[in-house]
Amino acid sequence: MTAPGPDQYDQNSGAGAGGFPSPLAQPSLTPPAPITTPAFSPARVPAPATKRSGRSAPVWIIGILVLLLIALVGYFLTFIGTGASALGAVLALIPLAGVLVAIRIVDRWEPEPRGLVIFAIAWGAIASVAIALLVDLLLSVVLGSPDTYAAEVFSTVVQAPIVEEFAKGLGVLIIFATAKRAFDGPVDGIVYGALIGAGFAFTENIQYFAISWIEGGAGQASVTFFVRGIMSPFAHVMFTSVTGFALGLAARRGATTGQAIGPWLLGLSGAILLHAFWNGSAVFTDFFSVYLMLQVPLFVLFIIGVLALRREESRLTRVRLGEYATAGWFTPQEVDMLATPAGRKAGLRWAKTLQGDRTPIMKSFITDATALAMARQRAVTGRDPQASEEERELLAKTAAARQALLSL
């Protein structure tokens, strides 16, 4: 009795010469294990038909970022040195990690696409810094290096805020223009602006920490780290969030890219003023006194504003899912579970008690339901022609997740 050949177990695979589907195919020498029948009939989830356009940055911009990254690395290695740059990068990672955790908490209700999160950080860390350095270089060639006190003040209080906030704000505008379907409102704008600001601060901190180490050793580097990494890690985050907030309001009202230029300029002006005030407090006054009396209260107000916007986002999710509940897609109890922080926590605890720990399914259920509410919002405002298509896809996914949660 001869051993069965691959033809007997791969007759429908389109095998070519010799009975193998390709020259690199692995032969099947034993009968394949049978596939068990599921205990329930899962709901049919259609293949995603929604186009990904409007939810990611263009590939050509990513290519430009790669080229700029190579140039930036060359700049640091040439003018600062490998050792100091490496030390600066390690120190800069510490405040960056804390800032990203805070942004993640803000973005937890309706997370932004991972690709856009990476793009925003990269824009801040690479493109914004490259634009600022290039403008500084051009101005130094045209006007000469600032060798007087007045020129130094102008560079710190006027030039830096305008150039840096424009460079960072341009990234927020690019996301708005190319990824409208992932830019639903003020919270999204704040998140994108904060990510870009965090990326910019990271690269800028590398330079500051490295130069401090070169000029004053561990003592001066420690002071610089305390001021920039401990006292003010959210400075750039807060500045650029103002620009993102303005664009988020424009997105909520269904503005086109052209219509959003006005709000963008208004938000950019606010970011520049905040940045100039921050820099000016270090130049004209006692920085630490101004920091305690004005900067800390300002930051507290910023946090309160973000929390208020998060609450409004939760309310909007509840309203939109309530419309689906009226149509019979959800029960009122499910809306409470999906659209409130307490309900989500209770739902995740319940899913963990189910057979096999169905927490991942519950997380997908919550994520898809929130995305469904945002798609409904875009459909209501009429600013997304693909919203209905996405709605059908998400309704199928949430129905399948519910069935998987309730199955025995």
C-alpha positions as MATLAB code, in Angstrom:
seq = 'MTAPGPDQYDQNSGAGAGGFPSPLAQPSLTPPAPITTPAFSPARVPAPATKRSGRSAPVWIIGILVLLLIALVGYFLTFIGTGASALGAVLALIPLAGVLVAIRIVDRWEPEPRGLVIFAIAWGAIASVAIALLVDLLLSVVLGSPDTYAAEVFSTVVQAPIVEEFAKGLGVLIIFATAKRAFDGPVDGIVYGALIGAGFAFTENIQYFAISWIEGGAGQASVTFFVRGIMSPFAHVMFTSVTGFALGLAARRGATTGQAIGPWLLGLSGAILLHAFWNGSAVFTDFFSVYLMLQVPLFVLFIIGVLALRREESRLTRVRLGEYATAGWFTPQEVDMLATPAGRKAGLRWAKTLQGDRTPIMKSFITDATALAMARQRAVTGRDPQASEEERELLAKTAAARQALLSL';
ca = [
       0.000    0.000    0.000;
       1.512    3.303   -1.101;
       1.380    6.516    0.874;
      -1.191    9.014   -0.379;
       0.274   11.721   -2.567;
      -0.425   15.432   -2.423;
      -2.886   15.182   -5.308;
      -5.320   13.264   -3.088;
      -5.524   16.023   -0.472;
      -5.093   19.065   -2.702;
      -7.216   18.287   -5.709;
      -8.968   21.648   -5.713;
      -5.921   23.816   -5.158;
      -5.119   24.470   -8.787;
      -1.994   22.259   -8.731;
       0.454   22.631  -11.562;
       3.114   20.266  -12.835;
       3.888   17.416  -10.457;
       0.652   17.930   -8.522;
       1.913   20.947   -6.525;
       0.316   24.399   -6.682;
       3.763   26.003   -7.012;
       7.447   24.949   -7.028;
       7.727   26.174   -3.424;
       4.617   24.408   -2.132;
       4.932   22.113    0.866;
       3.554   18.625    0.148;
       0.747   17.220    2.289;
       1.765   13.699    3.354;
      -1.074   12.915    5.795;
      -4.812   13.547    5.794;
      -5.625   17.036    7.139;
      -7.268   17.308   10.574;
     -11.026   17.780   10.337;
     -12.535   21.184   11.149;
     -15.032   20.946   13.992;
     -18.549   22.303   13.588;
     -19.293   25.436   15.685;
     -21.783   25.126   18.536;
     -23.756   28.061   17.145;
     -24.306   29.711   13.780;
     -22.321   32.940   13.783;
     -23.850   35.987   12.164;
     -22.509   36.737    8.755;
     -20.090   39.651    8.790;
     -19.587   41.037    5.288;
     -16.123   41.783    4.024;
     -15.390   45.440    4.742;
     -16.705   47.394    1.813;
     -15.943   50.808    3.219;
     -13.014   52.489    1.550;
     -10.148   53.465    3.815;
      -9.857   56.818    2.070;
     -10.422   59.648    4.477;
      -8.895   57.730    7.407;
      -5.168   57.833    6.638;
      -2.464   60.223    5.503;
      -1.276   60.098    1.873;
       1.642   57.789    1.190;
       3.661   60.517   -0.513;
       3.692   62.577    2.700;
       5.047   59.565    4.578;
       7.804   59.307    1.983;
       8.725   62.962    2.581;
       8.836   62.294    6.330;
      11.315   59.477    5.776;
      13.607   61.757    3.766;
      13.352   64.497    6.388;
      14.136   61.972    9.122;
      17.374   61.015    7.373;
      18.297   64.700    7.108;
      17.486   65.322   10.794;
      19.570   62.373   11.941;
      22.443   63.680    9.851;
      22.020   67.132   11.418;
      22.143   65.805   14.979;
      25.099   63.527   14.356;
      27.040   66.275   12.570;
      26.438   69.257   14.856;
      25.784   67.599   18.231;
      27.544   64.251   18.046;
      26.522   60.643   18.427;
      27.002   60.290   22.188;
      25.257   63.510   23.212;
      22.419   62.889   20.742;
      21.898   59.379   22.098;
      21.846   60.652   25.681;
      19.420   63.411   24.724;
      17.144   60.893   23.006;
      17.042   58.637   26.073;
      16.204   61.556   28.362;
      13.602   62.892   25.904;
      11.812   59.538   25.866;
      10.872   59.914   29.545;
       8.561   62.956   29.238;
       7.327   61.683   25.866;
       6.144   58.434   27.457;
       4.223   60.296   30.163;
       2.623   62.657   27.658;
       1.549   59.807   25.358;
      -0.082   57.991   28.287;
      -2.059   61.150   29.109;
      -3.114   61.593   25.466;
      -4.162   57.949   25.341;
      -6.457   58.524   28.320;
      -8.060   61.480   26.527;
      -8.413   59.447   23.319;
      -9.715   56.297   25.015;
     -13.411   56.979   24.371;
     -13.150   56.854   20.583;
      -9.524   56.019   19.657;
      -8.065   57.518   16.507;
      -6.693   55.204   13.784;
      -3.255   53.926   14.716;
      -1.776   55.046   11.411;
      -2.881   58.638   12.009;
      -1.556   58.549   15.572;
       1.865   57.494   14.264;
       1.681   60.069   11.472;
       0.841   62.879   13.912;
       3.755   62.033   16.202;
       6.077   61.700   13.206;
       4.945   65.020   11.744;
       5.690   66.780   15.010;
       9.002   65.035   15.606;
      10.297   65.264   12.037;
       8.539   67.669    9.665;
       7.750   70.423   12.184;
      11.298   70.440   13.525;
      12.764   70.356   10.014;
      10.603   73.329    8.948;
      11.603   75.299   12.047;
      15.303   74.567   11.532;
      15.108   75.467    7.849;
      13.388   78.797    8.563;
      15.960   79.575   11.277;
      18.747   78.823    8.809;
      17.231   81.015    6.085;
      16.671   83.913    8.487;
      20.217   83.651    9.821;
      21.546   83.783    6.239;
      19.378   86.777    5.340;
      19.487   88.720    8.618;
      22.572   87.292   10.261;
      22.803   85.517   13.600;
      21.006   87.266   16.500;
      23.990   88.833   18.277;
      22.095   91.515   20.234;
      19.667   91.246   23.138;
      16.805   92.682   21.044;
      17.444   90.184   18.262;
      17.548   87.332   20.777;
      14.248   88.461   22.315;
      12.641   88.701   18.874;
      13.836   85.214   17.986;
      12.512   83.720   21.246;
       9.229   85.581   21.732;
       8.131   86.283   18.147;
       9.927   84.151   15.594;
       9.911   80.813   17.412;
       6.186   80.847   18.336;
       5.110   81.842   14.813;
       7.371   79.434   12.933;
       6.960   76.450   15.259;
       3.191   76.737   15.672;
       2.727   77.177   11.930;
       4.833   74.061   11.281;
       2.893   72.016   13.841;
      -0.486   73.468   12.870;
       0.179   72.568    9.248;
       0.266   68.926   10.305;
      -3.157   69.210   11.972;
      -4.539   70.843    8.826;
      -3.112   68.041    6.653;
      -4.856   65.438    8.817;
      -8.100   67.405    8.591;
      -7.834   67.685    4.802;
      -6.823   64.078    4.085;
      -8.508   62.122    6.889;
     -11.851   63.848    7.447;
     -13.586   60.590    8.300;
     -11.320   60.230   11.339;
     -11.695   63.872   12.405;
     -15.094   63.977   14.073;
     -14.904   66.870   16.516;
     -12.981   68.948   19.073;
     -11.633   65.985   21.045;
     -10.154   64.483   17.879;
      -8.585   67.828   17.025;
      -7.093   68.162   20.501;
      -5.684   64.627   20.291;
      -4.058   65.202   16.894;
      -2.680   68.575   17.999;
      -1.383   67.063   21.249;
       0.331   64.198   19.422;
       2.044   66.589   17.022;
       3.093   68.804   19.942;
       4.446   65.775   21.812;
       6.487   64.714   18.788;
       7.902   68.218   18.362;
       8.823   68.477   22.051;
      10.573   65.101   21.858;
      12.957   66.136   19.100;
      13.459   69.614   20.549;
      14.261   68.074   23.924;
      16.914   65.875   22.356;
      18.697   69.011   21.205;
      18.269   70.884   24.503;
      19.368   67.942   26.662;
      22.336   67.145   24.421;
      23.594   70.734   24.302;
      23.173   71.086   28.083;
      25.265   67.967   28.571;
      27.974   69.233   26.216;
      28.113   72.697   27.807;
      27.641   71.908   31.489;
      27.773   68.184   32.034;
      25.366   66.272   34.252;
      24.531   69.299   36.435;
      23.260   71.523   33.633;
      21.585   68.609   31.868;
      19.709   67.787   35.091;
      18.431   71.364   35.432;
      17.306   71.413   31.800;
      15.582   68.058   32.241;
      13.748   69.320   35.325;
      12.507   72.463   33.585;
      11.524   70.844   30.284;
      10.837   67.233   31.228;
       9.209   67.637   34.640;
       7.775   71.158   34.840;
       6.627   71.688   31.264;
       6.280   68.439   29.285;
       2.793   69.498   28.142;
       3.698   72.986   26.905;
       3.882   72.205   23.171;
       1.003   69.758   23.611;
      -1.225   72.510   24.976;
      -0.207   75.065   22.334;
      -0.969   72.908   19.298;
      -4.119   71.500   20.910;
      -5.625   74.982   20.536;
      -5.180   74.727   16.759;
      -6.635   71.214   16.792;
      -9.601   72.338   18.889;
     -10.503   75.041   16.354;
     -10.332   72.560   13.475;
     -12.355   70.070   15.528;
     -15.169   72.604   15.871;
     -15.029   73.133   12.106;
     -15.213   69.369   11.565;
     -18.228   69.044   13.867;
     -20.009   71.677   11.762;
     -19.222   69.870    8.525;
     -16.748   72.422    7.146;
     -14.811   71.672    3.992;
     -11.046   72.151    3.906;
     -11.473   75.575    2.347;
     -14.063   76.588    4.924;
     -11.785   75.362    7.718;
      -8.914   77.717    6.831;
     -10.510   80.546    8.840;
     -10.951   78.464   12.028;
      -7.451   77.051   11.510;
      -5.935   80.543   11.387;
      -7.916   81.528   14.470;
      -6.723   78.470   16.392;
      -3.191   79.024   15.110;
      -3.293   82.573   16.439;
      -4.287   81.291   19.871;
      -1.468   78.747   19.823;
       1.068   81.422   18.827;
      -0.081   83.755   21.607;
       0.137   81.006   24.227;
       3.583   80.018   22.982;
       4.790   83.618   22.957;
       3.443   84.159   26.481;
       5.238   81.026   27.679;
       8.561   82.040   26.106;
       8.160   85.641   27.238;
       7.694   84.583   30.844;
      11.185   83.082   30.716;
      12.703   86.182   29.105;
      11.024   89.165   30.795;
       9.982   87.868   34.218;
      10.780   85.342   36.895;
       9.817   82.134   35.099;
       9.064   80.130   38.227;
       6.754   82.787   39.694;
       4.818   83.140   36.446;
       4.752   79.370   36.145;
       3.059   78.974   39.528;
       0.698   81.945   39.270;
      -0.382   81.699   35.629;
       0.895   78.636   33.806;
      -0.333   76.069   36.342;
      -3.877   77.552   36.518;
      -3.906   77.747   32.729;
      -2.981   74.077   32.493;
      -5.692   73.174   35.028;
      -8.260   75.058   32.921;
      -7.016   73.170   29.877;
      -7.580   69.822   31.643;
     -11.073   70.880   32.767;
     -11.897   71.867   29.195;
     -10.736   68.503   27.856;
     -12.830   66.647   30.450;
     -15.876   68.725   29.506;
     -15.356   67.866   25.836;
     -15.004   64.181   26.724;
     -18.326   64.366   28.553;
     -19.957   65.940   25.515;
     -18.509   63.167   23.334;
     -20.086   60.593   25.664;
     -23.430   62.418   25.488;
     -23.325   62.503   21.689;
     -22.539   58.765   21.569;
     -25.527   58.066   23.807;
     -27.858   60.167   21.658;
     -26.804   58.537   18.379;
     -26.919   54.982   19.732;
     -30.299   55.814   21.215;
     -31.556   56.409   17.688;
     -30.472   52.877   16.756;
     -32.160   51.567   19.918;
     -35.412   53.200   18.818;
     -35.075   51.346   15.513;
     -34.518   48.044   17.369;
     -30.769   47.527   16.890;
     -29.935   47.930   20.596;
     -31.817   47.746   23.851;
     -31.862   50.798   26.154;
     -29.743   48.802   28.605;
     -27.138   48.178   25.907;
     -27.006   51.875   25.094;
     -26.277   52.587   28.757;
     -23.543   49.979   28.697;
     -21.953   51.215   25.468;
     -22.251   54.975   25.944;
     -21.292   55.580   29.585;
     -17.954   55.037   31.346;
     -19.621   53.143   34.194;
     -21.569   50.996   31.749;
     -18.441   50.085   29.800;
     -16.624   49.023   32.952;
     -19.590   46.913   34.034;
     -19.832   45.361   30.562;
     -16.156   44.413   30.550;
     -16.470   42.860   34.015;
     -19.481   40.837   32.855;
     -17.722   39.676   29.669;
     -14.819   38.398   31.756;
     -17.167   36.066   33.646;
     -18.468   34.439   30.455;
     -17.180   31.112   29.223;
     -13.714   31.553   27.726;
     -13.377   35.184   28.918;
     -15.075   37.215   26.180;
     -13.480   40.536   27.138;
     -11.896   40.987   23.665;
     -15.326   40.548   22.077;
     -16.816   43.135   24.435;
     -14.006   45.569   23.647;
     -14.710   45.154   19.926;
     -18.429   45.604   20.597;
     -17.774   48.889   22.430;
     -15.298   50.142   19.807;
     -17.569   49.333   16.858;
     -20.637   50.798   18.573;
     -18.774   54.050   19.257;
     -17.567   54.168   15.650;
     -21.180   53.562   14.600;
     -22.319   56.574   16.626;
     -19.641   58.745   14.988;
     -20.605   57.492   11.529;
     -24.219   58.381   12.324;
     -23.090   61.858   13.367;
     -21.275   62.340   10.058;
     -24.369   61.134    8.218;
     -26.620   63.522   10.152;
     -24.393   66.487    9.341;
     -24.140   65.354    5.702;
     -20.349   65.680    5.611;
     -19.491   62.068    4.778;
     -20.977   60.502    1.630;
     -19.624   57.096    2.723;
     -21.281   57.198    6.148;
     -24.229   55.003    5.124;
     -21.925   52.325    3.753;
     -19.859   52.366    6.945;
     -23.067   52.276    8.984;
     -24.187   49.013    7.357;
     -20.781   47.444    7.965;
     -20.684   48.480   11.622;
     -24.252   47.348   12.279;
     -23.323   43.892   10.993;
     -20.215   43.814   13.178;
     -22.046   44.903   16.328;
     -24.801   42.338   15.686;
     -22.192   39.606   15.298;
     -20.402   40.708   18.477;
     -23.657   40.617   20.448;
     -24.416   37.111   19.219;
     -20.906   35.969   20.118;
     -21.302   37.420   23.602;
     -24.645   35.755   24.225;
     -23.864   32.383   22.677;
     -23.549   29.353   24.971;
];
